[in-house]
């Protein structure tokens, strides 16, 4: 797909490109028991709070004991068994 979708804040619109609807459950790549729900404007609901893919991924990574300053959420959140990053590179 040659068209790239970007939001006003210059973030990739993974949900728009992949056709993932609001209310869809995503799973965390390192622990399938950890989930979030797709919300509006490229956000997700994680532990009852609206946040970003990256913000929620970083929180989990830190809880796992890593001392990272940032995380790219698309590399950690999965839809139908594949990370969003994997799915987008196949488009």
Secondary structure, DSSP 8 states (H G I E B T S, - for coil): -----B-TTS-B-HHHHHT--TT-EEEETTEEEEEEEE-STT-EEETTEEE-HHHHHHHHHHHTT---S---GGGTEEETTEEHHHHHHT-
